[in-house]
Structures are given as structure tokens and as C-alpha cells.
């Protein structure tokens, strides 16, 4: 991974009783990765995805590509 420390944050829209994920976007530009973890298990494992894949995912969420209703 990297020696740089992830700066974790949860979206301000995540007021849903704790079923959230945290992301560390500070590593996207310098390292091309975005770590993601369960906000209820901050010491647990983190999934690291390419920054381009994370950007594509966020774009899909914003445009409703994943709406199931």
C-alpha cells in the first residue's frame, strides 16, 4: 500500500444508524487508490480500489444507475 496515512471520512448523508462506509480519498491523487472500510469496524480490514473505479461508482450512484425501485 503506502506509508501515507488515510484520512477517513463518512458522507454527511450517512445518518442512517451506523450502516455506513468510510473512505479515504486523500490517497486518490498521489497513489491512485481509494481505501474503503466499514465505519462500525474501524480497526478491521479496508478494501482498496483504483481511484478511477471509485469515481465511476460515485458517478453511477449520482446518476441513479444502481436504483432498483
CORFEN-V27697 format. One record per backbone hydrogen bond with DSSP energy under -0.5 kcal/mol. CO is the residue of the C=O (numbers start at 1). NH is the residue of the N-H. E is the energy in kcal/mol with one decimal. If there is no record, write none. Layout:
BEGIN
CO,NH,E
CO,NH,E
END
This chain:
BEGIN
6,8,-0.8
9,23,-2.3
11,14,-1.7
13,15,-0.9
14,16,-1.0
18,20,-1.7
20,39,-1.9
22,37,-2.3
23,9,-1.8
24,27,-1.1
24,35,-0.7
25,28,-1.6
25,29,-0.5
27,31,-1.6
27,32,-0.5
27,33,-1.2
28,32,-1.8
32,51,-2.2
34,49,-1.9
35,24,-1.7
36,47,-3.1
37,22,-2.8
38,41,-1.5
41,44,-1.9
47,36,-2.7
47,49,-0.5
49,34,-2.5
50,54,-2.1
51,55,-2.4
52,56,-2.1
53,57,-2.3
54,58,-2.7
55,59,-2.3
56,60,-2.1
57,61,-2.2
58,62,-2.5
59,63,-2.0
60,65,-2.3
60,66,-0.6
61,64,-1.0
64,67,-1.5
END
